[in-house]
Amino acid sequence: MNASANKKLLQDIFAAAANPDPAARDRALFTASLADDAKWVVTGQYSWSRTFSGKEAILGELHGYVRTRLRDRTRTIAHRFIADGDIVVVEAKGDNVTREGARYDNDYCLVFRLADGKIKEIREYCDSVLTEKALGPFPQASARAAS
């Protein structure tokens, strides 16, 4: 796929997952587009920082834990897409509420690397202080499983 097709895929993924109605948010395209051997790198030096290796770890360990911390299905609204070859950079903002009622509206820069129409790697840059303030530290048991 070329840069334009990669950008369109990411635009479609974010559009489906950003529906204001939590029941209508659809992650099927993201899940289908995630390579089995994909990696999600949470950058920085805080409790969430690590590499989640494999589709199962990304969906189960990372996204699974985030789902336990939020009131509704995760909502992240993309504002900008920049594509160059197999890389698509997405600037986005969360629109979420924790189970305790605190806002979790993090700012994200997500760098996607694609190959043959599949997401192979995601590098996440965000406000780590807000993540730990709103969601708490990442659980140690999950941290060992993800490394």
DSSP file with accessible surface (Angstrom, degrees, kcal/mol):
  #  RESIDUE AA STRUCTURE BP1 BP2  ACC     N-H-->O    O-->H-N    N-H-->O    O-->H-N    TCO  KAPPA ALPHA  PHI   PSI    X-CA   Y-CA   Z-CA
    1    1 A M              0   0  115      0, 0.0   115,-0.2     0, 0.0     2,-0.1   0.000 360.0 360.0 360.0 148.9    0.0    0.0    0.0
    2    2 A N     >  -     0   0  104      1,-0.1     4,-2.6    84,-0.0     5,-0.2  -0.349 360.0 -91.6 -93.4 177.4    1.2    3.6   -0.6
    3    3 A A  H  > S+     0   0   27      1,-0.2     4,-2.6     2,-0.2     5,-0.2   0.887 125.1  52.3 -57.7 -41.6    1.1    6.5    1.8
    4    4 A S  H  > S+     0   0   88      2,-0.2     4,-2.4     1,-0.2    -1,-0.2   0.916 111.3  45.5 -63.0 -44.3   -2.3    7.6    0.6
    5    5 A A  H  > S+     0   0   34      2,-0.2     4,-2.3     1,-0.2    -2,-0.2   0.895 113.0  50.8 -67.4 -38.7   -3.9    4.2    1.2
    6    6 A N  H  X S+     0   0    3     -4,-2.6     4,-2.1     2,-0.2    -2,-0.2   0.924 111.0  48.8 -64.0 -43.0   -2.2    3.9    4.6
    7    7 A K  H  X S+     0   0   75     -4,-2.6     4,-2.6    -5,-0.2    -2,-0.2   0.927 110.5  51.0 -61.8 -45.1   -3.5    7.3    5.6
    8    8 A K  H  X S+     0   0  106     -4,-2.4     4,-2.6     2,-0.2    -1,-0.2   0.905 107.6  53.4 -60.8 -41.6   -7.0    6.4    4.4
    9    9 A L  H  X S+     0   0   23     -4,-2.3     4,-2.4     1,-0.2    -1,-0.2   0.947 111.3  45.1 -59.3 -47.4   -6.9    3.2    6.4
   10   10 A L  H  X S+     0   0    0     -4,-2.1     4,-2.6     1,-0.2     5,-0.3   0.896 111.2  53.3 -66.3 -37.5   -6.0    5.0    9.6
   11   11 A Q  H  X S+     0   0   72     -4,-2.6     4,-2.4     1,-0.2    -1,-0.2   0.929 110.8  47.2 -61.0 -42.8   -8.6    7.7    8.9
   12   12 A D  H  X S+     0   0   62     -4,-2.6     4,-2.2     2,-0.2    -2,-0.2   0.902 111.1  51.5 -65.3 -41.4  -11.3    5.0    8.6
   13   13 A I  H  X S+     0   0    9     -4,-2.4     4,-1.6    -5,-0.2    -2,-0.2   0.947 113.7  43.2 -61.3 -48.1  -10.1    3.3   11.8
   14   14 A F  H  X S+     0   0   21     -4,-2.6     4,-0.9     1,-0.2    -2,-0.2   0.887 111.6  54.1 -68.4 -37.5  -10.3    6.5   13.8
   15   15 A A  H >< S+     0   0   71     -4,-2.4     3,-0.7    -5,-0.3     4,-0.2   0.930 109.4  48.0 -61.9 -42.7  -13.6    7.5   12.3
   16   16 A A  H >< S+     0   0   31     -4,-2.2    10,-2.5     1,-0.2     3,-0.5   0.849 115.5  44.5 -66.9 -33.0  -15.2    4.2   13.3
   17   17 A A  H 3< S+     0   0    5     -4,-1.6    59,-0.3     8,-0.2    -1,-0.2   0.507 103.2  65.5 -91.1  -4.3  -13.9    4.3   16.8
   18   18 A A  T <<  +     0   0   16     -4,-0.9    -1,-0.2    -3,-0.7    -2,-0.1   0.338  63.3 138.7-102.6   8.3  -14.7    8.0   17.5
   19   19 A N    <   -     0   0   63     -3,-0.5     6,-0.2    -4,-0.2     5,-0.1  -0.253  56.6-133.5 -54.2 133.9  -18.5    7.8   17.4
   20   20 A P  S    S+     0   0   94      0, 0.0    -1,-0.2     0, 0.0     3,-0.1   0.793  91.8  78.7 -61.7 -25.5  -20.0   10.0   20.2
   21   21 A D  S >> S-     0   0   86      1,-0.2     3,-1.6     2,-0.0     4,-0.7  -0.753  75.3-151.4 -86.2 113.3  -22.4    7.1   21.1
   22   22 A P  G >4 S+     0   0   35      0, 0.0     3,-0.8     0, 0.0    -1,-0.2   0.849  95.2  55.8 -54.2 -34.4  -20.3    4.5   23.1
   23   23 A A  G 34 S+     0   0   81      1,-0.2    -2,-0.0    -3,-0.1    -4,-0.0   0.759 107.5  49.7 -70.6 -22.4  -22.5    1.7   21.8
   24   24 A A  G <4 S+     0   0   44     -3,-1.6    -1,-0.2    -5,-0.1     2,-0.2   0.506  79.0 117.0 -95.9  -5.0  -21.8    2.6   18.2
   25   25 A R    <<  -     0   0   16     -3,-0.8     2,-0.5    -4,-0.7    -8,-0.2  -0.471  51.4-158.9 -66.9 129.7  -18.0    2.8   18.5
   26   26 A D        +     0   0   84    -10,-2.5     4,-0.2    -2,-0.2     3,-0.2  -0.942  27.7 170.2-121.4 119.3  -16.5    0.1   16.3
   27   27 A R     >  +     0   0   66     -2,-0.5     4,-2.7     1,-0.1     5,-0.2   0.291  53.7 104.0-104.7   7.8  -13.0   -1.3   16.7
   28   28 A A  H  > S+     0   0   59      1,-0.2     4,-2.8     2,-0.2     5,-0.2   0.895  80.2  49.3 -61.0 -41.3  -13.4   -4.1   14.2
   29   29 A L  H  > S+     0   0   60      2,-0.2     4,-1.9     1,-0.2    -1,-0.2   0.919 111.8  49.2 -67.0 -39.9  -11.4   -2.4   11.5
   30   30 A F  H  > S+     0   0   14     -4,-0.2     4,-0.9     2,-0.2    -2,-0.2   0.961 113.5  46.5 -60.3 -49.0   -8.6   -1.7   13.9
   31   31 A T  H >< S+     0   0   49     -4,-2.7     3,-0.8     1,-0.2    -2,-0.2   0.923 114.0  47.5 -61.0 -43.9   -8.6   -5.3   15.2
   32   32 A A  H 3< S+     0   0   54     -4,-2.8    -1,-0.2     1,-0.2    -2,-0.2   0.812 113.1  49.7 -67.3 -28.7   -8.7   -6.6   11.6
   33   33 A S  H 3< S+     0   0    8     -4,-1.9    86,-3.7    -5,-0.2     2,-0.5   0.536  87.2  99.9 -89.3  -6.9   -5.8   -4.3   10.5
   34   34 A L  E << S-a  119   0A   0     -4,-0.9    86,-0.1    -3,-0.8    21,-0.1  -0.698  75.1-128.0 -84.4 121.1   -3.5   -5.1   13.4
   35   35 A A  E >   -     0   0A   8     84,-2.4     3,-1.8    -2,-0.5    20,-0.1  -0.341  17.3-120.3 -64.6 148.3   -0.8   -7.6   12.4
   36   36 A D  E 3  S+     0   0A 129      1,-0.3    19,-2.1    18,-0.1    20,-0.3   0.840 115.7  43.4 -58.8 -32.3   -0.5  -10.7   14.6
   37   37 A D  E 3  S+     0   0A  99     17,-0.2    -1,-0.3    18,-0.1    17,-0.1   0.105  87.6 140.3-102.0  22.9    3.1   -9.7   15.4
   38   38 A A  E <   -     0   0A   0     -3,-1.8    16,-3.8    81,-0.1     2,-0.4  -0.170  39.3-146.6 -63.8 158.7    2.4   -6.0   15.9
   39   39 A K  E     -aB 121  53A 104     81,-1.6    83,-2.3    14,-0.2     2,-0.5  -0.987   7.8-161.2-128.2 139.9    4.1   -4.0   18.6
   40   40 A W  E     -aB 122  52A  22     12,-2.3    12,-3.0    -2,-0.4     2,-0.6  -0.980  12.3-162.5-119.6 114.8    2.7   -1.1   20.6
   41   41 A V  E     -aB 123  51A  19     81,-3.5    83,-3.1    -2,-0.5     2,-0.8  -0.881   6.5-159.3-102.3 115.2    5.4    0.9   22.3
   42   42 A V  E     -aB 124  50A   4      8,-2.8     8,-0.9    -2,-0.6    83,-0.1  -0.868  25.3-147.1 -91.4 110.9    4.3    3.2   25.1
   43   43 A T        +     0   0   26     81,-2.1     2,-0.2    -2,-0.8     3,-0.1  -0.221  48.7  51.0 -77.8 168.6    7.2    5.7   25.2
   44   44 A G  S    S-     0   0   52      1,-0.1    -2,-0.0     5,-0.1    81,-0.0  -0.553  87.0 -78.1 106.0-168.1    8.6    7.5   28.3
   45   45 A Q  S    S+     0   0  200     -2,-0.2     2,-0.2     3,-0.0    -1,-0.1  -0.497  84.8 100.3-135.5  61.0    9.8    6.4   31.7
   46   46 A Y  S >  S-     0   0   31     -3,-0.1     3,-1.7    -2,-0.0    83,-0.0  -0.760  89.5 -79.1-135.5-178.5    6.7    5.8   33.8
   47   47 A S  T 3  S+     0   0   30      1,-0.3    -3,-0.0    -2,-0.2    81,-0.0   0.753 127.1  50.6 -62.0 -23.8    4.8    2.7   34.9
   48   48 A W  T 3  S+     0   0    7     -5,-0.1     2,-0.4    80,-0.1    -1,-0.3   0.619  82.3 113.4 -85.7 -14.5    3.0    2.3   31.5
   49   49 A S    <   +     0   0   27     -3,-1.7     2,-0.3    -8,-0.1    -6,-0.2  -0.470  45.9  94.9 -68.6 118.1    6.2    2.5   29.4
   50   50 A R  E    S-B   42   0A  36     -8,-0.9    -8,-2.8    -2,-0.4     2,-0.5  -0.947  72.6 -90.4 179.8 175.5    6.9   -0.8   27.7
   51   51 A T  E     -B   41   0A  49     -2,-0.3     2,-0.7   -10,-0.2   -10,-0.2  -0.928  25.7-153.5-108.8 124.0    6.5   -2.7   24.5
   52   52 A F  E     -B   40   0A   0    -12,-3.0   -12,-2.3    -2,-0.5     2,-0.6  -0.886  19.4-156.0 -93.6 114.1    3.3   -4.8   24.1
   53   53 A S  E     +B   39   0A  65     -2,-0.7     4,-0.3    93,-0.6   -14,-0.2  -0.855  50.5  14.1-102.9 120.5    4.4   -7.5   21.6
   54   54 A G  S  > S-     0   0   15    -16,-3.8     4,-2.2    -2,-0.6   -17,-0.2   0.122  84.5 -89.3  99.1 148.7    1.7   -9.2   19.6
   55   55 A K  H  > S+     0   0   43    -19,-2.1     4,-2.8     1,-0.2     5,-0.3   0.889 124.3  55.3 -56.2 -42.5   -1.9   -8.6   18.8
   56   56 A E  H  >>S+     0   0  175    -20,-0.3     4,-2.8     1,-0.2     5,-0.6   0.914 109.1  46.1 -61.7 -42.8   -3.1  -10.6   21.8
   57   57 A A  I  >>S+     0   0   18     -4,-0.3     5,-2.0     3,-0.2     4,-1.0   0.903 113.6  49.4 -68.1 -39.1   -0.9   -8.5   24.2
   58   58 A I  I  <>S+     0   0    0     -4,-2.2     5,-2.8     3,-0.2     6,-0.3   0.959 120.2  34.9 -64.2 -50.6   -2.1   -5.2   22.6
   59   59 A L  I  <5S+     0   0   42     -4,-2.8     5,-0.5     3,-0.2    -2,-0.2   0.884 130.4  31.9 -73.8 -38.0   -5.8   -6.1   22.7
   60   60 A G  I  <5S+     0   0   42     -4,-2.8     5,-0.3    -5,-0.3    -3,-0.2   0.953 127.6  30.0 -86.5 -55.1   -5.7   -8.0   26.0
   61   61 A E  I  X<S+     0   0   59     -4,-1.0     4,-1.2    -5,-0.6    -3,-0.2   0.969 131.6  26.4 -72.9 -55.9   -3.1   -6.5   28.2
   62   62 A L  I  ><S+     0   0    5     -5,-2.0     4,-2.3     2,-0.2    -3,-0.2   0.992 132.8  30.8 -75.3 -64.5   -3.0   -2.8   27.1
   63   63 A H  H  ><S+     0   0   35     -5,-2.8     4,-2.5     1,-0.2    -3,-0.2   0.872 118.4  57.6 -65.5 -35.4   -6.5   -2.2   25.8
   64   64 A G  H  > S+     0   0   13     -5,-0.5     4,-1.2    -6,-0.3    -1,-0.2   0.926 109.4  44.0 -60.7 -44.2   -8.1   -4.7   28.2
   65   65 A Y  H >X S+     0   0   50     -4,-1.2     4,-0.9    -5,-0.3     3,-0.5   0.933 111.2  53.3 -68.5 -42.5   -6.7   -2.9   31.2
   66   66 A V  H >X S+     0   0   21     -4,-2.3     3,-1.3     1,-0.2     4,-1.0   0.926 105.2  56.0 -57.9 -42.1   -7.7    0.5   29.9
   67   67 A R  H 3< S+     0   0  128     -4,-2.5     3,-0.5     1,-0.3    -1,-0.2   0.850 102.3  55.9 -58.9 -33.9  -11.2   -0.7   29.4
   68   68 A T  H << S+     0   0   74     -4,-1.2    -1,-0.3    -3,-0.5    -2,-0.2   0.724 108.8  48.4 -71.0 -18.9  -11.4   -1.7   33.1
   69   69 A R  H << S+     0   0   42     -3,-1.3    30,-1.8    -4,-0.9    31,-0.3   0.593 101.0  74.3 -95.9 -14.8  -10.5    1.9   34.0
   70   70 A L  B  <  -F   98   0B   2     -4,-1.0    28,-0.3    -3,-0.5     4,-0.1  -0.776  69.7-139.1-108.7 149.7  -13.0    3.8   31.8
   71   71 A R  S    S+     0   0  127     26,-3.1     2,-0.2    -2,-0.3    27,-0.1   0.897  88.7  16.9 -66.8 -44.8  -16.8    4.2   32.2
   72   72 A D  S    S-     0   0   85     25,-0.5     3,-0.1     1,-0.1    25,-0.1  -0.696 105.9 -62.2-121.0 176.5  -17.5    3.8   28.5
   73   73 A R  S    S-     0   0  120     -2,-0.2    -1,-0.1     1,-0.1    -2,-0.1  -0.305  71.9 -87.9 -58.2 143.0  -15.6    2.4   25.5
   74   74 A T        -     0   0   28    -11,-0.1     2,-0.4    -4,-0.1    -1,-0.1  -0.215  43.5-163.4 -56.7 137.7  -12.5    4.3   24.7
   75   75 A R        +     0   0   39     -3,-0.1    20,-2.4   -57,-0.1     2,-0.4  -0.988  13.1 172.3-128.8 122.6  -12.9    7.4   22.5
   76   76 A T  E     -C   94   0A  21     -2,-0.4     2,-0.6   -59,-0.3    18,-0.2  -0.995  17.6-153.3-130.1 122.9   -9.9    9.0   20.8
   77   77 A I  E     -C   93   0A  50     16,-3.0    16,-2.3    -2,-0.4     2,-0.3  -0.869  10.7-142.4-103.7 119.6  -10.6   11.7   18.2
   78   78 A A  E     +C   92   0A  24     -2,-0.6    14,-0.3    14,-0.2     3,-0.1  -0.582  21.6 175.2 -81.8 139.4   -8.0   12.2   15.5
   79   79 A H  E     +     0   0A 126     12,-3.5     2,-0.3     1,-0.3    13,-0.2   0.602  65.6  23.9-114.2 -23.9   -7.2   15.8   14.4
   80   80 A R  E     -C   91   0A 136     11,-1.5    11,-2.3     2,-0.0     2,-0.4  -0.991  53.9-167.5-150.3 139.1   -4.3   15.3   12.0
   81   81 A F  E     -C   90   0A  37     -2,-0.3     2,-0.4     9,-0.2     9,-0.2  -0.998   7.1-177.5-126.6 127.9   -3.0   12.6    9.8
   82   82 A I  E     -C   89   0A  97      7,-2.4     7,-3.3    -2,-0.4     2,-0.4  -0.995   9.3-168.5-126.5 124.2    0.5   12.8    8.1
   83   83 A A  E     +C   88   0A  31     -2,-0.4     2,-0.3     5,-0.2     5,-0.2  -0.932  17.4 166.5-120.7 139.4    1.6   10.0    5.9
   84   84 A D  E >   -C   87   0A 132      3,-2.8     3,-2.0    -2,-0.4     2,-0.2  -0.849  66.7 -57.2-148.5 104.1    5.0    9.2    4.4
   85   85 A G  T 3  S-     0   0   38     -2,-0.3   -79,-0.2     1,-0.3    -1,-0.1  -0.380 123.2  -8.7  62.7-123.3    5.5    5.8    2.8
   86   86 A D  T 3  S+     0   0   76     -2,-0.2    28,-2.9    -3,-0.1     2,-0.4   0.356 121.0  88.1 -90.5   8.1    4.7    3.1    5.4
   87   87 A I  E <   -CD  84 113A  54     -3,-2.0    -3,-2.8    26,-0.2     2,-0.4  -0.901  49.6-178.9-111.2 133.5    4.5    5.6    8.3
   88   88 A V  E     -CD  83 112A   0     24,-2.4    24,-3.2    -2,-0.4     2,-0.5  -0.995  11.7-157.3-128.3 124.8    1.3    7.5    9.3
   89   89 A V  E     -CD  82 111A  40     -7,-3.3    -7,-2.4    -2,-0.4     2,-0.5  -0.889   9.0-165.8-102.3 130.7    1.4   10.0   12.2
   90   90 A V  E     -CD  81 110A   0     20,-3.0    20,-2.9    -2,-0.5     2,-0.5  -0.974   9.1-160.2-121.6 123.4   -1.9   10.7   14.0
   91   91 A E  E     +CD  80 109A  87    -11,-2.3   -12,-3.5    -2,-0.5   -11,-1.5  -0.889  31.6 159.4 -98.4 128.8   -2.4   13.6   16.3
   92   92 A A  E     -CD  78 108A   2     16,-2.4    16,-3.1    -2,-0.5     2,-0.4  -0.938  33.9-141.4-148.0 166.4   -5.4   12.9   18.5
   93   93 A K  E     -CD  77 107A  76    -16,-2.3   -16,-3.0    -2,-0.3    14,-0.2  -1.000  22.5-127.1-135.6 135.7   -7.2   13.7   21.8
   94   94 A G  E     -C   76   0A   4     12,-3.3   -18,-0.2    -2,-0.4     2,-0.2  -0.381  11.8-165.3 -76.1 157.5   -9.0   11.4   24.1
   95   95 A D        +     0   0   54    -20,-2.4     2,-0.3    -2,-0.1    10,-0.2  -0.698  41.4 132.3-141.5  80.4  -12.6   12.0   25.2
   96   96 A N  E     -G  104   0C   9      8,-0.7     8,-3.1    -2,-0.2     2,-0.4  -0.923  43.4-150.9-138.9 159.5  -13.0    9.7   28.2
   97   97 A V  E     -G  103   0C  25     -2,-0.3   -26,-3.1     6,-0.3   -25,-0.5  -0.997  23.6-129.1-131.9 132.9  -14.2    9.4   31.8
   98   98 A T  B >   -F   70   0B   1      4,-3.1     3,-1.9    -2,-0.4   -28,-0.3  -0.273  32.5-103.1 -73.0 167.8  -12.8    7.0   34.4
   99   99 A R  T 3  S+     0   0  143    -30,-1.8   -29,-0.1     1,-0.3    -1,-0.1   0.774 124.8  56.8 -62.0 -24.1  -15.1    4.8   36.4
  100  100 A E  T 3  S-     0   0  127    -31,-0.3    -1,-0.3     2,-0.1   -30,-0.1   0.470 123.5-105.1 -86.4  -3.7  -14.6    7.2   39.3
  101  101 A G  S <  S+     0   0   39     -3,-1.9     2,-0.2     1,-0.3    -2,-0.1   0.480  73.7 138.1  95.9   4.7  -15.9   10.1   37.2
  102  102 A A        -     0   0   47     32,-0.1    -4,-3.1     1,-0.1    -1,-0.3  -0.599  57.1-112.1 -83.6 142.9  -12.5   11.9   36.4
  103  103 A R  E     -G   97   0C 116     -2,-0.2     2,-0.3    -6,-0.2    -6,-0.3  -0.506  26.8-171.6 -70.0 139.4  -11.9   13.2   32.9
  104  104 A Y  E     +G   96   0C   9     -8,-3.1    -8,-0.7    -2,-0.2     2,-0.4  -0.777  23.3 151.5-132.2  86.0   -9.2   11.4   30.9
  105  105 A D        +     0   0   42     -2,-0.3   -10,-0.1   -10,-0.2    -2,-0.1  -0.569  22.8 179.0-116.6  64.2   -8.7   13.5   27.8
  106  106 A N        -     0   0    0     -2,-0.4   -12,-3.3   -13,-0.1     2,-0.4  -0.265  27.0-126.2 -69.4 152.4   -5.1   12.8   27.0
  107  107 A D  E     -D   93   0A  92    -14,-0.2    20,-0.6     2,-0.0     2,-0.4  -0.857  33.2-166.5 -95.4 137.3   -3.3   14.3   24.0
  108  108 A Y  E     -DE  92 126A  27    -16,-3.1   -16,-2.4    -2,-0.4     2,-0.5  -0.953  28.0-168.2-128.9 145.9   -1.6   11.7   21.8
  109  109 A C  E     -DE  91 125A  48     16,-2.3    16,-2.2    -2,-0.4     2,-0.5  -0.987  23.7-172.2-122.9 115.3    0.9   11.6   19.0
  110  110 A L  E     -DE  90 124A  10    -20,-2.9   -20,-3.0    -2,-0.5     2,-0.7  -0.955  10.6-159.6-114.8 124.7    0.7    8.0   17.5
  111  111 A V  E     -DE  89 123A  36     12,-2.4    12,-2.2    -2,-0.5     2,-0.4  -0.921  12.5-166.1-108.3 113.3    3.2    6.9   15.0
  112  112 A F  E     -DE  88 122A   4    -24,-3.2   -24,-2.4    -2,-0.7     2,-0.5  -0.836   9.0-162.1-101.0 136.7    1.9    3.9   12.9
  113  113 A R  E     -DE  87 121A  84      8,-2.7     7,-3.1    -2,-0.4     8,-1.6  -0.983  17.0-170.6-115.5 125.9    4.1    1.7   10.7
  114  114 A L  E     - E   0 119A   2    -28,-2.9     2,-0.3    -2,-0.5     5,-0.2  -0.829  14.5-174.5-116.6 154.6    2.2   -0.4    8.2
  115  115 A A  E >  S- E   0 118A  36      3,-2.3     3,-1.8    -2,-0.3    -2,-0.0  -0.954  74.8 -11.8-147.3 126.2    3.2   -3.2    5.9
  116  116 A D  T 3  S-     0   0  152     -2,-0.3     3,-0.1     1,-0.3    -1,-0.0   0.860 129.6 -51.2  53.0  41.5    0.9   -4.8    3.3
  117  117 A G  T 3  S+     0   0   17      1,-0.2     2,-0.4  -116,-0.1    -1,-0.3   0.567 116.4 110.3  78.2   8.4   -2.2   -3.1    4.8
  118  118 A K  E <  S- E   0 115A  87     -3,-1.8    -3,-2.3   -84,-0.0     2,-0.6  -0.922  72.4-118.0-118.9 144.1   -1.5   -4.2    8.3
  119  119 A I  E     +aE  34 114A   0    -86,-3.7   -84,-2.4    -2,-0.4    -5,-0.2  -0.680  34.7 171.7 -78.6 119.4   -0.4   -2.2   11.3
  120  120 A K  E     +     0   0A  50     -7,-3.1   -81,-1.6    -2,-0.6     2,-0.3   0.728  62.1  11.1-100.0 -31.6    3.0   -3.5   12.4
  121  121 A E  E     -aE  39 113A  47     -8,-1.6    -8,-2.7   -83,-0.2     2,-0.4  -0.991  52.8-167.7-152.4 143.5    4.0   -1.0   15.0
  122  122 A I  E     -aE  40 112A   1    -83,-2.3   -81,-3.5    -2,-0.3     2,-0.5  -1.000   6.5-163.7-129.9 128.5    2.5    1.8   17.0
  123  123 A R  E     -aE  41 111A  87    -12,-2.2   -12,-2.4    -2,-0.4     2,-0.5  -0.974  14.2-155.5-111.6 121.1    4.6    4.3   19.1
  124  124 A E  E     -aE  42 110A  19    -83,-3.1   -81,-2.1    -2,-0.5     2,-0.4  -0.868  13.7-178.1-104.6 125.9    2.5    6.2   21.6
  125  125 A Y  E     + E   0 109A  93    -16,-2.2   -16,-2.3    -2,-0.5     2,-0.3  -0.987  25.6 136.8-118.3 127.5    3.5    9.6   22.9
  126  126 A C  E     - E   0 108A  35     -2,-0.4     2,-1.2   -18,-0.2   -18,-0.2  -0.911  63.3 -66.6-154.7-178.2    1.2   11.2   25.5
  127  127 A D     >  -     0   0   77    -20,-0.6     4,-2.1    -2,-0.3    -2,-0.0  -0.695  44.4-172.5 -81.0  98.8    1.0   13.1   28.8
  128  128 A S  H  > S+     0   0   43     -2,-1.2     4,-2.3     1,-0.2     5,-0.2   0.845  81.1  56.9 -66.5 -33.2    2.3   10.4   31.1
  129  129 A V  H  > S+     0   0  106      1,-0.2     4,-2.4     2,-0.2    -1,-0.2   0.941 108.7  46.7 -63.7 -44.8    1.5   12.5   34.3
  130  130 A L  H  > S+     0   0   42      2,-0.2     4,-2.9     1,-0.2     5,-0.4   0.914 109.3  55.3 -63.1 -41.6   -2.2   12.6   33.2
  131  131 A T  H  X>S+     0   0    2     -4,-2.1     4,-3.0     1,-0.2     5,-0.6   0.951 113.4  39.7 -56.6 -51.2   -2.2    8.9   32.4
  132  132 A E  H  X5S+     0   0   68     -4,-2.3     4,-1.1     3,-0.2    -1,-0.2   0.866 115.5  52.7 -70.3 -32.3   -1.0    8.0   35.9
  133  133 A K  H  <5S+     0   0  181     -4,-2.4    -2,-0.2    -5,-0.2    -1,-0.2   0.932 122.1  29.1 -66.3 -45.7   -3.2   10.6   37.6
  134  134 A A  H  <5S+     0   0   10     -4,-2.9    -2,-0.2    -5,-0.2    -3,-0.2   0.883 137.0  23.3 -84.2 -40.7   -6.4    9.5   35.9
  135  135 A L  H  <5S-     0   0    2     -4,-3.0    -3,-0.2    -5,-0.4    -2,-0.2   0.581  99.8-132.6-104.8 -14.3   -5.8    5.7   35.3
  136  136 A G     << -     0   0   19     -4,-1.1    -1,-0.2    -5,-0.6    -3,-0.1  -0.137  47.2 -35.7  84.5 174.6   -3.2    5.0   38.0
  137  137 A P  S    S-     0   0   89      0, 0.0     3,-0.1     0, 0.0   -89,-0.0  -0.349  71.6 -98.6 -67.6 152.4    0.0    3.0   37.5
  138  138 A F        -     0   0    4      1,-0.1     5,-0.1     2,-0.1    -2,-0.1  -0.531  51.1 -98.2 -70.6 135.5    0.0    0.1   35.1
  139  139 A P     >  -     0   0   39      0, 0.0     4,-2.0     0, 0.0     5,-0.1  -0.277  22.7-134.3 -60.0 139.2   -0.4   -3.1   37.1
  140  140 A Q  H  > S+     0   0  130      1,-0.2     4,-2.2     2,-0.2     5,-0.2   0.872 103.4  55.0 -61.4 -42.4    2.8   -5.0   37.8
  141  141 A A  H  > S+     0   0   65      1,-0.2     4,-1.7     2,-0.2    -1,-0.2   0.928 111.8  44.5 -60.7 -42.4    1.4   -8.4   36.8
  142  142 A S  H  > S+     0   0   26      1,-0.2     4,-2.1     2,-0.2    -1,-0.2   0.857 108.8  58.7 -68.3 -33.8    0.4   -7.1   33.4
  143  143 A A  H  X S+     0   0    7     -4,-2.0     4,-1.4     1,-0.2    -2,-0.2   0.921 106.2  47.3 -63.2 -41.4    3.8   -5.3   33.1
  144  144 A R  H  < S+     0   0  175     -4,-2.2    -1,-0.2     1,-0.2    -2,-0.2   0.909 112.5  49.7 -66.6 -39.2    5.6   -8.6   33.5
  145  145 A A  H  < S+     0   0   64     -4,-1.7    -1,-0.2     1,-0.2    -2,-0.2   0.852 111.9  48.6 -69.0 -32.1    3.4  -10.3   30.9
  146  146 A A  H  <        0   0    4     -4,-2.1   -93,-0.6    -5,-0.1    -1,-0.2   0.762 360.0 360.0 -81.5 -25.7    3.8   -7.5   28.3
  147  147 A S     <        0   0  117     -4,-1.4   -95,-0.1    -5,-0.2   -97,-0.0  -0.201 360.0 360.0 -70.1 360.0    7.6   -7.2   28.5
